[in-house]
Amino acid sequence: MDDLGARLRKARDDAGVSLAAIAARTHYSKPLLGLLETGKRTIKPEHVVAYSRALNVSVATLYGRLDDPLRVAHEWLVADTPAQRHAAAGRRVGPSLASELVS
């Protein structure tokens, strides 16, 4: 999502923070952050949260409009599947996962 990468870079530039400085603040590598900002790597929600905390700006500001179809599609594409969330939590397949998959 190139637009989101551009917003991350703009927020960083507006704050007067170098790529090296935000790398130190977020604990992500400088090359990775450069790839995120140029749209060459997929931006995950945790990246946006890291920028938000490091720059002291809201997540909503970085994402843009809440009803933006591109944003909704991006979040859906990078989100873990219900099965992945259950497995990460150490859960087994059960009725709650089945109901999540149906809805």
Secondary structure, DSSP 8 states (H G I E B T S, - for coil): -HHHHHHHHHHHHHTT--HHHHHHHHTS-HHHHHHHHTTSS---HHHHHHHHHHHT--HHHHH--TT-HHHHHHHHHHS--HHHHHHHTT--S-HHHHHHHH-
